Amino acid sequence: MSDELWPPGEGLVGDSVCDGGDLDCGSGLLLIIRDAMAPLAAGGVLEVRSREGSVWIDLPAWCRMVGHATLGAEKHDGGATSYFIRKHGAKDDELSRDLEQARNFEWTVRVRALDGMLARAYARNHSFEIGQPASFDTEDKAASAVEHLLASLAACLAVGMRWRATRKGIEVFELEVSLKARSDNILVFLGIEDEGHPGLSQVSGRLFIDADADEDVLDELWQETLSGSPVAQSLLRGVPLEIQRRSH
């Protein structure tokens, strides 16, 4: 678990305390937190105690959605953790600034070509290798750029669906997105033919989900996920490209 999600909470004291036990965010914990938050004044601090490890990851996402601030977390002996949350309202100006920054945020990546048909991508504090633009060789050292594109789409949909289900208090037991795609004519990339284009002509796939919800509820969440996916909507809308060549 990344400690970046929660700063150290040592020394923090809550105005109120609720104990979530072993519940995760999708199986009742959020309802307990909402009830405990209700009597607190704007800016009040709630201490949430939990022994469920997934809360470390899921609770910050919910807090960002509803506007609460995550102040810090303190791990205790025995496996329990205290999470300190400040109720929204006292810092509406700060929240508005954060929302405006989110609207105007610009993602950046830098990729350096390596030997052996490889490249290394740098994004924020992460780096990873990418293979050829497109390849069919199972012995490649890294996944191709096209496979990274499909993986980005699948991951965006999988995480988005799980997050939306958690918001509704739905427990998700298993979730997987499987995608497949064809190039219009991959031989254009290889320089063998000129007709057509090397881009993807179609992407298809399936969502596999086992969750504590009716089928119609899951169908509605899936449509919301597709509509709200940054990657899916970028592909559907055909983002303009303006990439200039520069010499050192």
C-alpha positions, 0 to 999 in steps of 0.5 A: 500500500502506498503511503502517499494516499495518507500522510502520517496521522500521529497526534491527530484527534477526532471530534468524533470516532466511528469503528468500521471493524472489518467492513470495506467501503463497498459493504457498509463502511461508507454508510457508517461514516455518513451517519457519524459525519452527519452531526459534525459541524463543517470542518469537524474531524472524524476518526474512522477506525478500521481493520480492513486493508482496502480502506486505505485505498478506497476511502480517499477516492470517496472523500475526494468525490464528496469533498471531505479532506483526508488529514492523515492515518495512524496504524496501530498494533493489532492491524487496526488503522485510524483514518482522520477525515475533515468534514467539507464546508469549512474550506469551500474556497480551497475545494473550489480552487482544487476543482478548478485545478483539476479541470485545467490539469494537463497530463504529461509524459516523456518517452526515450527510445532505447536499444532493441526496439524498446522505449521507456516512458516517464509519467509523474514519478513512474516509469515503465518500458514499452515495446514496438508500436505493434508486434506479434512475437510472444518473446518480446521483452515488453508489451507493444504500444497498442497493447498499452493503449488497450490496457489503459482503456481496460484499466480505466473502465475496470477501476471506474466501474469498481469506484462507482459501485463502491459509491453506491455501497455495492460490494464487488467480489470479482471484476475483469475487463477483457478487450480485443482489437484489430488494425485496419491494415497493420501492413501500412505500419510495416511499410509493405502496403499503402492502402488503409491505415495502421490504426485500430478499426474496432475495439470490442470486449466484455465486462465480467463482474460478480457483485451484490447488485441487480443486473439493471443496476450494474448495467446503469453503472456500466453505462455511467462508467463508459460515459465517464471514462477519460480514455474511452471518450478520448478514443470515441471523440478522436482527439486532435494531434499536434506533435511537432518535430524538434531538433536538439 
